[in-house]
């Protein structure tokens, strides 16, 4: 305003006059110090400022009107040719008509001559000259419309949805997820806007509690489903009333805030499902909301489905080309992949991705490569591939502030947009610059909470924390799709997926090696503990502080004491030593000498025709009563004589031999090998010891 610029300066013309003249004193002249030249600004007039302000928005209304041909007067019937002809003749006779026609004729004649001199069919400009010079250089975006919050109180925009088939309408749901006591005093509302008319909303719907999400039916514009802050779901018919047609009961609804509601493919076209912070995913039929079709719990452990361990679901993602599979983002930063047709909890949950440390704010599949999807959480945006189970294949650098939402562009599958809490909107292109965004735009001073790309591919709607929505138009560089982008983007996703698979394989090998090393360390630790316990039980000294040579000798002795093979060999040689001490040289007879003696005895029997049996042989024979025969009168065998030493055997005379040997005398003696078999088979250790003794004897004989 003019008054803010201060009082107007008035300058008067005056002649030169000296009002005072003070001459300098000579005694102070020497004390004067000359300073260097300094430039200074002096403003004698008061300071002024320029203020800018927006005018109050003008509200416009459109009304339909009926216009008929010619604008004929009321008393003239345009269907009567004679009446029309009389009215024309009457107008042509007026003076104003005769004056206006020549003036118009002269101007029209000049315009016709100019048009006739111009060749309309000649190309005045070439195709190369009409291409915008900045098309391939700088991407741009401008705010086209601003849709102000119709409510008197600021409420954050929780969801923006465009109507199907590009009809130029969008729905805006406003609800803060944080509990606000003032929400109980106002009914929840969601507004419908016509894109070409930002002055006032086209319609609205309301419910008993704030509406957190609202979705158009993909085949019916007037059927709408929404989720409520109380955990309920509701359906509306925009043609009938702004009040809900059906609302689910508290018993069958979510026990916490219902965050998302989405339509799904079904035979009836009436089914949808919802998610809530209580960890449930519920399927509904819009014709009967008093009962649920199915329920699923977001349990992080596969195959459990436990309500007490379920994570709260913050977002849902459903692709109509994959009717049985959907994604669920949780408040713990995980993204779970579910299969609807699974019969058991283990069959329903396919995999769980650990995406973020905080809650997942958004999750969207790529419109062209549906196996790849992006997630938003905290300061990062991550892109996952379903075949890479452990981590994301691509991610953004940490932002200055938190991300609130992100979405893919419909016409450009390599581009996505993201909004932040500082009011900045970012554009990312994976083909042009994957490590950083290609453009930033400061949309407003308040935080942005929701973003959605229109089906046209050139427009974006962004919602703020105050409830305002801004409609942004992008340049052709950011909206036009090139045919070569699809194979290039496929190559990028494939390259990053293969790289991540190689890293997963390497990490798996490292984990296996680490597990084996830990297992070996545990076994070694257990052995050391057992050794220490055994040393303590035996009263052995502690090896700490001892000489390494003594420690080594002690460990060898302990190893010998613990080794079962060494102990068995030790017992074997002890038994051999005892046998040698008790039986002497006859403990282990030489089999070769015995066989040689047998062969010599057999030759003597064949030559003499008689068998000489010594007392030692008779003593060695031990017949049983059953083997001696059944006759009682048969004489018993004489008792065995005591063993004699080798000197006694040599000095004792032989008993007299009868000329007619008895049956017992004629019977040949049993070989010593058979007696040993009857007494019992030798153990493998004894046979091995006997073989070693035989070999030693052979070496001595040689």
C-alpha positions in Angstrom: 0.0 0.0 0.0 1.1 3.6 -0.6 1.1 4.5 3.1 3.8 1.8 3.7 6.3 3.8 1.5 6.5 6.7 4.0 6.0 10.5 3.7 6.6 12.1 0.4 9.8 14.1 0.1 9.4 17.8 -0.7 12.5 19.6 -2.0 12.5 23.5 -2.1 14.9 25.6 -4.1 17.0 28.0 -2.0 19.9 30.3 -2.7 23.5 29.7 -1.4 23.9 31.2 2.1 26.5 30.7 4.9 24.8 30.2 8.2 28.0 29.6 10.3 31.8 29.6 9.7 34.1 28.2 12.3 37.8 28.5 11.4 40.1 25.6 12.6 42.5 26.2 15.4 46.2 25.9 14.6 47.1 24.1 17.8 44.8 21.2 16.8 46.0 21.0 13.2 49.0 18.8 14.2 46.8 16.4 16.0 44.6 15.6 13.0 45.1 12.1 11.5 44.1 11.7 7.9 42.2 8.5 7.2 42.2 6.6 4.0 39.3 6.9 1.7 36.3 4.7 2.7 33.1 4.3 0.6 30.0 4.4 2.7 26.3 4.4 1.8 24.0 6.9 3.5 20.2 6.7 3.1 18.4 9.7 4.4 14.9 8.6 3.4 13.0 5.9 5.4 13.3 2.3 4.1 10.5 0.9 2.0 9.5 -2.7 1.2 7.4 -4.5 -1.4 4.7 -7.0 -0.3 2.9 -9.6 -2.4 -0.4 -11.2 -1.6 -2.9 -13.4 -3.4 -6.3 -12.2 -4.1 -9.3 -14.1 -2.7 -10.3 -17.0 -4.9 -13.2 -16.2 -7.2 -15.9 -18.9 -7.2 -17.5 -19.7 -10.5 -20.6 -21.7 -11.3 -21.7 -23.3 -14.6 -25.4 -23.3 -15.6 -26.9 -24.8 -18.7 -29.0 -22.7 -21.1 -31.3 -23.4 -24.1 -30.4 -21.7 -27.3 -32.4 -22.2 -30.5 -31.5 -21.3 -34.0 -31.3 -17.6 -35.0 -32.5 -16.2 -31.8 -36.0 -15.5 -33.3 -38.4 -13.2 -31.4 -41.2 -14.9 -29.4 -43.9 -13.9 -31.8 -42.1 -15.5 -34.8 -42.5 -19.2 -35.4 -39.3 -20.5 -37.0 -41.1 -23.5 -38.4 -43.4 -21.2 -40.5 -41.4 -20.3 -43.7 -43.8 -17.5 -44.7 -43.6 -15.8 -41.3 -39.8 -16.0 -41.5 -39.7 -14.5 -44.9 -41.9 -11.5 -43.9 -39.6 -10.9 -40.9 -36.5 -10.8 -43.1 -38.0 -8.3 -45.5 -39.0 -6.1 -42.6 -35.4 -6.1 -41.3 -33.9 -5.4 -44.8 -36.0 -2.3 -45.1 -34.6 -0.7 -42.0 -31.9 2.1 -42.3 -29.5 0.4 -39.9 -29.3 -2.7 -42.1 -28.5 -0.7 -45.2 -25.7 1.1 -43.5 -24.2 -2.0 -41.7 -24.0 -4.3 -44.8 -21.7 -2.1 -46.9 -19.3 -1.6 -44.0 -19.1 -5.3 -43.4 -18.8 -6.1 -47.0 -15.7 -3.9 -47.5 -13.9 -5.6 -44.5 -14.9 -9.0 -45.6 -13.8 -8.4 -49.2 -10.3 -7.4 -47.9 -10.0 -10.5 -45.8 -11.1 -12.8 -48.6 -8.4 -11.3 -50.9 -5.7 -11.8 -48.3 -6.8 -15.5 -47.9 -6.7 -16.0 -51.6 -3.1 -14.8 -51.9 -1.9 -17.3 -49.2 -1.1 -20.9 -50.1 -2.6 -22.9 -47.2 -1.2 -26.2 -48.5 2.5 -25.2 -48.5 4.7 -26.3 -45.6 6.3 -23.1 -44.3 8.4 -24.9 -41.6 10.4 -28.1 -41.6 10.0 -30.8 -39.0 13.4 -30.3 -37.5 12.8 -26.6 -36.8 9.7 -27.1 -34.8 11.3 -29.5 -32.3 11.7 -27.9 -28.9 15.4 -27.1 -28.3 15.1 -28.2 -24.6 13.4 -31.4 -25.1 16.4 -33.6 -24.6 18.1 -31.3 -22.1 16.1 -30.1 -19.2 13.0 -31.8 -17.7 10.4 -29.4 -16.4 7.2 -29.6 -14.4 4.6 -26.9 -13.5 1.7 -26.7 -11.0 -1.5 -26.4 -13.1 -4.2 -26.4 -10.4 -4.5 -26.3 -6.6 -7.4 -28.0 -4.9 -7.9 -26.3 -1.5 -9.1 -28.3 1.4 -12.9 -27.7 1.6 -13.0 -28.4 5.4 -12.3 -25.7 7.9 -9.7 -27.8 9.7 -6.4 -29.0 8.3 -6.2 -32.8 7.8 -3.5 -34.7 6.0 -4.2 -36.3 2.7 -4.0 -40.1 3.2 -4.9 -41.3 -0.3 -5.4 -39.9 -3.8 -7.1 -42.1 -6.4 -7.9 -41.3 -10.0 -11.1 -42.6 -11.6 -10.6 -45.4 -14.2 -10.7 -44.9 -18.0 -9.3 -41.3 -17.9 -12.6 -39.6 -17.2 -10.9 -36.6 -15.5 -11.9 -37.2 -11.8 -10.1 -38.0 -8.7 -11.0 -38.9 -5.1 -9.1 -37.5 -2.0 -9.3 -39.1 1.4 -8.2 -37.0 4.4 -7.3 -38.6 7.7 -4.3 -38.4 10.1 -3.1 -41.8 11.3 -2.1 -40.4 14.6 -5.0 -40.3 17.1 -6.5 -36.9 17.5 -9.3 -36.3 20.1 -10.9 -33.6 17.9 -11.6 -36.3 15.3 -14.6 -37.5 17.3 -16.3 -34.1 17.0 -16.3 -34.2 13.2 -17.5 -36.7 10.7 -15.0 -38.2 8.3 -15.2 -36.9 4.7 -13.7 -37.7 1.4 -14.0 -35.4 -1.6 -14.3 -35.9 -5.4 -12.8 -33.4 -7.7 -13.2 -32.7 -11.4 -9.7 -32.0 -12.7 -10.8 -29.0 -14.8 -12.7 -27.3 -12.0 -10.5 -26.7 -8.9 -12.8 -24.2 -7.3 -15.2 -26.6 -5.5 -15.4 -30.4 -5.2 -17.8 -32.3 -7.5 -19.1 -34.5 -4.7 -18.3 -36.0 -1.3 -18.9 -39.0 0.9 -19.0 -39.2 4.7 -18.9 -41.8 7.4 -19.1 -41.9 11.2 -15.3 -41.9 11.5 -12.4 -40.6 9.4 -11.9 -42.3 6.0 -8.3 -43.5 5.6 -8.6 -44.9 2.1 -11.0 -44.7 -0.8 -11.0 -46.6 -4.1 -13.1 -46.5 -7.3 -14.5 -49.7 -8.6 -12.5 -50.6 -11.8 -15.7 -51.1 -13.8 -18.2 -48.9 -12.1 -17.4 -45.2 -11.5 -20.2 -44.7 -8.9 -19.4 -47.7 -6.7 -16.8 -46.8 -4.1 -15.2 -48.7 -1.2 -13.3 -47.2 1.7 -11.6 -48.1 5.0 -12.3 -46.3 8.2 -10.2 -45.2 11.2 -12.3 -47.5 13.5 -11.2 -50.6 11.6 -14.4 -50.9 9.6 -15.0 -50.9 5.9 -17.8 -49.3 4.0 -19.3 -49.0 0.5 -20.9 -46.0 -1.2 -23.0 -45.3 -4.2 -22.3 -41.7 -5.4 -25.6 -41.5 -7.3 -27.7 -42.2 -4.3 -26.3 -40.4 -1.2 -23.1 -39.3 0.4 -23.8 -41.6 3.3 -22.5 -45.2 3.2 -24.8 -48.0 1.8 -23.2 -50.7 3.9 -20.8 -50.7 6.9 -19.2 -53.7 8.4 -19.9 -54.6 12.0 -17.3 -54.2 14.8 -17.3 -57.9 15.5 -16.1 -58.9 12.0 -13.9 -55.8 11.4 -10.3 -55.0 12.2 -9.5 -54.4 15.9 -7.2 -51.5 14.9 -7.0 -48.9 12.2 -8.0 -50.2 8.7 -5.2 -48.8 6.5 -6.1 -50.1 2.9 -9.0 -51.4 0.9 -8.6 -52.7 -2.6 -10.9 -54.3 -5.2 -9.8 -57.8 -6.5 -10.7 -59.9 -9.5 -13.6 -62.2 -8.9 -16.4 -63.8 -10.8 -19.1 -61.6 -9.2 -17.0 -58.4 -9.4 -18.1 -57.6 -5.8 -15.1 -58.8 -3.7 -12.4 -56.7 -2.1 -10.0 -57.1 0.7 -8.6 -54.8 3.4 -5.6 -54.7 5.8 -5.3 -53.2 9.3 -2.7 -52.5 12.0 -4.0 -55.5 13.9 -2.2 -57.8 11.5 -5.3 -59.1 9.6 -6.0 -59.2 5.9 -9.8 -59.8 5.5 -11.7 -60.6 2.3 -15.2 -59.1 1.9 -18.3 -59.2 -0.4 -19.8 -55.7 -0.9 -23.3 -57.2 -0.9 -23.0 -58.5 2.7 -20.5 -56.9 5.0 -21.8 -58.6 8.1 -19.7 -61.7 7.2 -16.1 -62.1 6.0 -15.1 -64.4 3.2 -11.6 -65.2 4.5 -9.0 -64.0 7.0 -5.2 -64.1 7.0 -2.7 -63.1 9.7 0.6 -61.5 8.8 2.8 -63.7 11.0 6.5 -63.3 10.1 7.2 -67.0 10.7 6.2 -69.1 7.7 3.4 -71.6 8.2 2.3 -70.3 11.7 -0.4 -67.7 11.2 -0.5 -66.8 14.9 -2.6 -63.7 15.8 -0.5 -62.8 18.9 2.7 -62.5 16.8 1.2 -60.9 13.7 2.7 -57.6 12.3 0.4 -54.7 11.5 -0.2 -54.2 7.8 0.3 -50.6 6.6 -0.1 -51.0 2.9 -1.4 -53.6 0.3 -0.4 -54.0 -3.3 -2.6 -56.0 -5.7 -2.0 -56.5 -9.4 -5.0 -57.6 -11.5 -2.8 -59.6 -13.8 -1.8 -61.7 -10.8 -5.2 -62.5 -9.2 -4.0 -64.9 -6.6 -0.9 -63.1 -5.3 -0.6 -59.9 -3.4 2.0 -57.9 -1.3 1.6 -56.6 2.3 3.9 -54.1 3.9 4.1 -54.1 7.7 4.8 -51.7 10.5 8.1 -53.6 11.2 9.6 -52.8 7.8 8.9 -56.2 6.2 7.1 -57.0 2.9 5.3 -60.3 2.8 4.2 -62.1 -0.4 1.0 -64.1 0.0 -0.9 -66.6 -2.1 -4.7 -66.3 -1.7 -5.6 -69.8 -2.8 -3.3 -71.6 -0.3 -5.1 -74.0 2.0 -2.7 -73.8 5.0 -0.6 -70.9 6.4 2.6 -72.5 5.1 1.1 -72.5 1.5 -0.2 -69.0 1.8 2.9 -67.1 2.7 5.5 -67.4 0.0 8.4 -65.2 1.2 9.1 -62.2 3.5 11.5 -59.4 2.4 13.3 -57.3 5.1 12.9 -53.9 3.4 13.2 -51.2 6.0 13.9 -50.6 9.7 10.7 -48.6 10.1 7.1 -49.0 8.8 6.6 -49.5 5.0 4.9 -46.3 3.7 4.2 -47.5 0.2 4.6 -50.6 -2.0 3.9 -50.6 -5.8 4.7 -53.0 -8.6 6.3 -51.9 -11.8 3.5 -51.4 -14.5 5.6 -53.3 -17.1 7.8 -55.7 -15.1 5.4 -56.9 -12.4 8.0 -59.1 -10.7 9.8 -55.9 -9.6 8.3 -53.6 -7.0 9.4 -50.6 -5.0 9.0 -49.9 -1.3 9.2 -46.7 0.7 10.3 -46.4 4.2 12.3 -43.8 6.3 15.0 -42.2 4.2 15.3 -44.9 1.4 13.4 -46.2 -1.6 14.2 -49.8 -2.5 13.5 -51.9 -5.6 13.1 -55.6 -5.1 12.9 -58.6 -7.5 10.8 -61.6 -6.4 13.5 -64.1 -7.4 16.1 -62.3 -5.1 15.1 -63.4 -1.6 17.6 -61.8 0.7 17.9 -58.1 -0.2 16.9 -55.4 -2.7 18.5 -55.1 -6.1 18.5 -51.3 -6.2 18.1 -48.5 -3.6 18.4 -44.7 -3.4 20.9 -42.7 -1.4 19.7 -41.5 2.0 17.5 -38.4 1.7 17.7 -35.3 3.8 14.2 -35.9 5.2 11.8 -38.9 5.3 10.0 -40.2 2.3 6.2 -40.3 2.6 5.1 -41.9 -0.6 6.3 -43.0 -4.1 4.7 -44.3 -7.3 5.7 -45.5 -10.8 4.8 -43.4 -13.8 2.3 -45.2 -16.1 3.9 -44.2 -19.4 7.5 -44.4 -18.3 8.2 -47.7 -16.4 11.8 -46.6 -15.8 10.7 -43.5 -13.9 9.1 -43.1 -10.5 8.2 -40.1 -8.3 8.6 -39.7 -4.6 7.4 -37.0 -2.1 9.2 -36.0 1.1 8.3 -34.4 4.4 10.0 -31.1 3.5 7.6 -30.4 0.6 10.0 -31.6 -2.2 8.9 -33.8 -5.1 11.6 -35.9 -6.7 11.8 -37.6 -10.2 14.0 -40.7 -10.6 14.9 -42.3 -13.9 16.8 -45.7 -13.7 18.1 -45.3 -17.3 19.4 -41.8 -17.2 20.8 -41.5 -13.7 20.3 -44.4 -11.3 22.4 -43.0 -8.4 20.5 -39.7 -8.1 17.3 -38.0 -9.0 17.0 -36.2 -12.3 14.9 -33.4 -10.9 13.6 -31.9 -7.7 10.7 -29.5 -7.3 9.7 -27.5 -4.2 5.9 -27.9 -4.3 5.0 -26.2 -1.0 6.4 -25.4 2.4 4.4 -28.0 4.3 5.1 -31.7 4.2 3.8 -33.9 1.4 2.0 -37.0 2.4 0.6 -38.7 -0.8 1.4 -38.8 -4.5 -0.4 -40.5 -7.4 0.3 -40.6 -11.1 -2.7 -40.1 -13.5 -3.4 -42.6 -16.2 -2.7 -39.9 -18.9 1.0 -40.2 -18.0 1.6 -36.4 -18.0 0.0 -35.4 -14.8 0.7 -36.0 -11.1 -1.5 -35.2 -8.0 0.3 -34.5 -4.7 -1.3 -34.1 -1.3 0.0 -32.1 1.7 -0.4 -32.4 5.4 -2.9 -29.5 5.4 -5.3 -31.2 3.0 -4.5 -29.3 -0.2 -3.9 -31.2 -3.5 -1.7 -29.8 -6.3 -2.1 -31.0 -9.9 1.3 -31.0 -11.7 1.9 -31.3 -15.4 5.2 -32.7 -16.7 7.2 -32.0 -19.8 7.3 -34.4 -22.7 10.8 -35.6 -21.8 9.4 -37.0 -18.6 6.2 -38.5 -20.0 6.8 -39.8 -23.5 7.8 -43.4 -23.8 10.4 -44.6 -26.3 10.3 -48.2 -27.7 13.9 -48.8 -26.9 13.4 -48.1 -23.2 11.7 -51.5 -22.5 14.6 -53.7 -23.5 17.0 -51.4 -21.7 15.1 -51.5 -18.5 14.8 -55.2 -18.7 18.6 -55.5 -19.1 19.0 -53.2 -16.0 16.7 -55.4 -13.9 18.3 -58.6 -15.2 21.9 -57.3 -14.5 21.1 -56.2 -11.0 19.2 -59.4 -10.2 22.2 -61.5 -11.4 24.6 -59.4 -9.3 22.4 -59.8 -6.3 22.2 -63.6 -6.8 26.0 -63.9 -7.0 26.2 -61.9 -3.8 23.6 -64.1 -2.1 25.6 -67.3 -3.2 28.8 -65.8 -1.8 27.2 -64.8 1.4 25.7 -68.3 1.7 29.2 -69.8 1.3 30.6 -67.5 3.9 27.8 -68.4 6.4 28.5 -72.1 5.8 32.2 -71.7 6.5 31.5 -69.6 9.5 29.0 -72.2 10.8 31.6 -75.0 10.3 34.3 -72.9 12.0 32.0 -72.2 15.0 31.1 -75.9 15.2 34.8 -76.9 15.2 35.5 -74.3 17.8 32.7 -75.6 19.9 34.0 -79.2 19.6 37.6 -78.0 20.5 36.3 -76.1 23.4 34.3 -79.1 24.7 37.4 -81.3 24.4 39.5 -78.8 26.3 36.8 -78.6 29.0 36.7 -82.4 29.2 40.5 -82.6 29.3 40.6 -80.0 32.1 37.9 -81.9 34.0 39.8 -85.2 33.6 43.1 -83.6 34.6 41.4 -82.2 37.6 39.8 -85.6 38.5 43.2 -87.3 38.2 44.9 -84.7 40.3 47.2 -83.6 37.5 48.9 -80.2 37.6 47.5 -77.3 35.6 49.3 -76.9 32.3 49.3 -73.1 32.5 52.7 -71.8 33.2 54.5 -75.1 32.4 57.3 -75.8 30.0 56.0 -76.5 26.5 58.0 -79.8 26.3 56.4 -81.0 29.5 53.0 -80.0 28.3 53.6 -81.9 25.1 54.7 -85.0 26.9 51.7 -84.8 29.3 49.3 -84.4 26.3 50.9 -87.5 24.6 50.4 -89.6 27.8 46.8 -88.4 28.1 46.2 -89.1 24.5 47.6 -92.6 24.9 45.5 -93.2 28.0 42.3 -92.1 26.2 42.9 -93.9 22.9 41.0 -97.3 22.9 43.2 -98.9 20.2 46.4 -98.2 22.1 44.8 -99.5 25.3 43.7 -102.7 23.5 47.2 -103.3 22.2 48.6 -102.7 25.7 46.2 -105.2 27.2 47.1 -107.7 24.5 50.8 -107.5 25.2 50.3 -107.7 28.9 48.3 -110.9 28.5 51.1 -112.3 26.3 53.7 -111.4 29.0 51.6 -113.1 31.7 51.3 -116.3 29.5 55.0 -116.4 29.0 55.7 -116.0 32.7 53.3 -118.7 33.7 53.7 -121.4 31.1 57.2 -120.7 30.0 58.5 -121.8 26.6 55.5 -124.1 26.0 53.0 -121.2 26.1 53.2 -120.7 22.4 54.3 -124.0 20.7 55.8 -124.0 17.2 53.2 -125.3 14.8 55.8 -126.1 12.1 57.8 -128.3 14.5 54.6 -130.1 15.7 53.6 -130.8 12.1 57.0 -132.1 11.3 56.9 -134.4 14.3 53.5 -135.7 13.3 54.7 -136.5 9.9 57.7 -138.5 11.3 55.4 -140.4 13.7 53.1 -141.3 10.9 55.9 -142.7 8.9 57.0 -144.9 11.8 53.5 -146.2 12.2 53.3 -147.2 8.6 56.7 -148.9 8.7 56.4 -150.9 12.0 52.7 -151.6 11.8 52.3 -150.8 15.5 51.6 -147.7 17.5 53.8 -146.7 20.4 51.8 -144.7 23.0 53.7 -143.1 25.8 52.4 -142.2 29.2 52.2 -138.6 28.2 50.1 -139.4 25.2 47.8 -141.5 27.4 47.6 -138.6 29.9 46.7 -136.2 27.1 43.7 -138.4 26.1 40.6 -137.5 27.9 37.8 -139.9 27.0 34.3 -139.5 28.2 32.2 -142.4 29.3 29.9 -142.1 26.3 32.8 -142.3 23.9 34.3 -145.4 25.6 31.4 -147.6 24.6 28.1 -148.9 26.0 29.6 -152.2 27.5 30.0 -152.0 31.3 32.5 -154.9 31.3 35.0 -153.1 29.2 38.1 -152.1 31.2 38.4 -148.4 32.1 41.4 -146.4 31.0 44.2 -146.1 33.5 44.5 -142.8 35.4 46.7 -140.3 33.8 50.2 -140.1 35.2 51.4 -136.7 36.5 53.3 -134.6 34.1 57.0 -135.1 34.2 59.7 -132.7 33.5 61.8 -133.1 30.4 64.6 -134.7 32.5 62.2 -137.2 34.2 60.7 -138.1 30.8 64.1 -139.0 29.4 65.1 -141.1 32.5 61.9 -143.0 33.1 61.8 -146.5 31.5 59.0 -147.3 29.0 56.2 -149.7 30.2 56.1 -153.2 28.7 54.3 -153.4 25.4 52.0 -156.3 24.6 52.3 -158.1 21.3 48.5 -157.8 20.7 47.5 -154.2 21.2 44.0 -153.5 22.4 41.4 -151.4 20.7 42.3 -148.4 22.7 45.9 -148.8 21.7 45.1 -149.4 18.0 43.1 -146.1 17.9 45.2 -143.3 16.5 45.7 -140.3 18.7 43.7 -137.1 17.8 45.6 -134.3 16.3 46.3 -131.4 18.6 44.6 -129.0 16.3 41.3 -130.7 16.7 41.7 -130.7 20.5 42.2 -127.0 20.4 39.0 -126.6 18.3 37.0 -128.7 20.8 38.3 -126.7 23.7 37.4 -123.4 21.9 38.4 -121.3 19.0 41.3 -118.9 19.3 40.5 -115.2 19.3 41.9 -113.0 16.4 44.3 -111.4 18.8 45.7 -114.7 19.9 46.1 -115.9 16.2 47.9 -112.7 15.4 50.2 -113.1 18.4 50.9 -116.8 17.4 51.7 -115.7 13.9 54.2 -113.1 15.2 55.8 -115.7 17.4 56.1 -118.2 14.5 57.7 -115.6 12.3 60.2 -114.7 15.1 61.1 -118.4 15.5 61.6 -118.8 11.7 64.0 -115.9 11.7 66.0 -117.4 14.6 66.2 -120.8 12.8 67.4 -119.1 9.6 
